Amino acid sequence: MKRTYPVEFVYQLASLILAVIFVHAFYVAWVRPHADTVLAEQAARMQIDKDYVQERSFYVIIRDFEQEACFVLALWALAIMTYKGMSAMRENRLLHLDLVPRAEGTRILPDDAREYARQIQSMGASGQRRLLPRTLLTALHRFRATSNIQDVSTTAHGMCEAEADRLDSELSMVRYIAWAIPSIGFIGTVRGIGEALGQAHQAVEGDIAGVTRSLGVAFNSTFIALLISIVLMFLLHQLQLQQERLVLDTESYLDRHLIQHLQVP
């Protein structure tokens, strides 16, 4: 299992770097130039027509640094969840295979456990690291050593519970990102309100453009952050559901294909 962690760490680091590069390039080349153009046009029209009502522009809503940071974190979280989801799908494919092939009505005795284990070991090191082959191998070795069906069942289900805990703990980074995104939005709110208060003297003199722009930063950052957080939490819960189903289906597979066919002479 230790060989999987460096690969996943490199993947997460590379996905973070790519997310930063992609989002920042998109903002520099597209979002901020369009937002500046929209703001300049609105300012010019307001000078001509005092009754002009500004229209909300998508580029203006997402133009600030807080929104950019939120999109970077969202893409990073999506990359991590994609990796976890693809891993769960590969694990789930094994549930459709008969990894303990036996003739109809045949019982598995402790002396037969080594032969069945060899068939699973033929999958190679990468295949044996997955949940189902790993649990089957442990259960067969346990049955050969103890000749106790209850002990095999306890060991197999214990491994599934440990895997469920591991999968849940590995989502801690995604949960942190889902918490951090609204927090960054609130930072934008504080920054925008602070800038608006710093320009209060201009509003007293009748120029409310600066105050309005700063308040727009405050509300837009919170709006985008909460919207991204809602979508991210939905996807996170879908991934958790997929992983929980994988563990439950693995336990059911063990009962149907192995434990029910064990027999002590």
C-alpha positions, 0 to 999 in steps of 0.5 A, spaced: 500 500 500 505 504 501 507 505 493 500 508 492 501 514 496 507 517 493 503 517 486 497 520 489 501 525 492 504 527 486 498 527 482 495 532 487 501 537 487 501 537 479 493 538 479 494 544 484 499 547 480 495 546 473 489 549 476 493 555 479 496 556 472 490 555 468 485 559 472 490 565 473 491 565 465 484 565 464 483 571 468 489 574 466 487 573 458 480 573 459 476 575 465 479 581 467 480 585 461 473 584 459 471 586 466 475 592 466 471 594 459 465 593 462 466 597 468 469 603 464 463 602 459 458 603 465 462 609 468 462 612 462 454 611 461 453 613 468 456 620 467 452 621 461 445 619 464 444 619 471 438 615 471 442 609 468 442 602 472 448 598 472 447 591 469 450 585 473 456 582 468 458 575 469 466 578 468 465 583 474 462 578 479 468 573 478 473 578 477 477 579 484 482 575 487 478 571 492 473 568 486 480 566 483 482 563 489 475 559 490 476 557 482 483 554 483 481 550 490 474 548 486 478 545 480 483 542 485 478 538 489 475 536 483 481 533 481 482 529 487 475 527 487 476 524 480 482 520 482 478 517 488 472 516 483 476 513 478 479 508 483 473 506 486 470 504 479 476 500 478 475 497 485 468 496 483 469 492 476 472 486 480 466 485 484 463 483 477 469 477 476 469 470 480 475 471 483 474 464 487 472 460 481 469 453 484 465 447 481 457 447 483 456 444 490 464 444 492 466 446 499 472 450 500 476 446 505 482 449 509 487 445 505 484 448 499 485 455 501 492 455 498 490 453 491 485 459 491 490 464 494 494 462 488 489 464 483 488 471 486 496 472 487 496 471 479 493 478 478 500 481 480 502 486 485 497 492 483 491 487 483 492 484 489 493 491 493 485 493 491 480 491 496 477 485 494 483 481 492 487 483 498 481 481 503 480 475 499 487 473 500 487 475 508 481 471 509 484 465 505 490 465 509 486 466 515 482 460 514 488 455 512 491 457 519 486 457 524 480 453 520 475 457 524 470 460 519 467 465 524 474 468 525 475 468 517 468 472 517 470 477 523 477 478 519 474 480 513 469 484 515 474 488 520 478 489 513 472 492 510 471 497 516 478 499 516 478 500 509 471 504 510 475 508 515 481 509 510 477 512 505 473 517 509 480 519 512 483 520 505 477 525 503 479 530 509 483 534 504 477 535 500 473 537 506 478 542 508 477 545 501 470 545 501 470 549 508 476 554 505 472 556 499 466 560 503 472 562 508 475 565 502 469 568 500 468 572 507 475 574 506 473 578 500 467 580 504 471 583 509 476 586 504 470 590 500 466 592 506 473 595 509 474 599 502 467 601 502 468 604 509 475 607 507 471 611 501 465 613 506 468 621 505 467 620 497 460 618 498 458 624 503 460 628 497 456 625 493 460 620 489 458 613 491 461 609 485 467 607 489 463 605 495 458 601 490 464 598 487 467 596 493 461 593 496 460 589 489 467 586 491 464 584 498 457 581 495 460 578 489 466 574 493 461 571 498 456 569 492 461 565 488 464 562 494 457 559 497 455 557 490 462 553 488 461 550 495 454 548 494 456 544 488 462 541 491 459 539 497 454 535 493 459 532 489 463 530 495 457 526 498 456 523 491 463 520 492 462 518 499 456 514 497 460 511 491 465 509 496 460 506 502 457 502 496 463 499 494 465 497 501 458 494 502 458 490 496 465 488 497 462 485 504 456 482 500 461 479 495 465 475 501 459 472 504 456 470 497 463 467 494 467 465 500 464 465 507 458 461 505 462 456 502 467 454 507 467 448 511 471 445 516 472 437 516 
